[in-house]
């Protein structure tokens, strides 16, 4: 399988960050009052959780990323 590098640009405000043994999670609020989560596992991999094309609602962040939601006051 061929590996590719992809660059994604968006405008957003950093709302909270949480790190555990496996990754660092950064929560961004983007226009439309929705959220995106950047998951960084270092050298292994990184990705952007967007909930599809719209972004994540606050309740989705609380469900899938409870630590980020707690720090951001979304829980």
TAJOWO-V401178 format. One record per pair of residues at least 6 apart in sequence whose ideal C-beta (glycine too) atoms are under 6 Angstrom apart, sorted by the first residue. I is the first residue (numbers start at 1). J is the second residue. If there is no record, write none. Layout:
i=I j=J
i=I j=J
//
This chain:
i=8 j=48
i=12 j=28
i=12 j=29
i=12 j=30
i=13 j=29
i=14 j=28
i=15 j=27
i=15 j=29
i=15 j=72
i=16 j=27
i=16 j=68
i=16 j=71
i=16 j=72
i=17 j=26
i=18 j=25
i=18 j=67
i=18 j=68
i=23 j=39
i=23 j=41
i=24 j=40
i=25 j=37
i=25 j=39
i=25 j=68
i=26 j=38
i=27 j=35
i=27 j=37
i=27 j=68
i=27 j=72
i=28 j=36
i=29 j=35
i=30 j=36
i=30 j=55
i=34 j=55
i=35 j=55
i=35 j=56
i=35 j=61
i=36 j=48
i=36 j=50
i=36 j=55
i=37 j=49
i=37 j=65
i=38 j=48
i=39 j=47
i=40 j=46
i=51 j=60
i=58 j=74
i=61 j=69
i=61 j=74
i=62 j=69
i=62 j=74
i=62 j=75
i=69 j=75
//
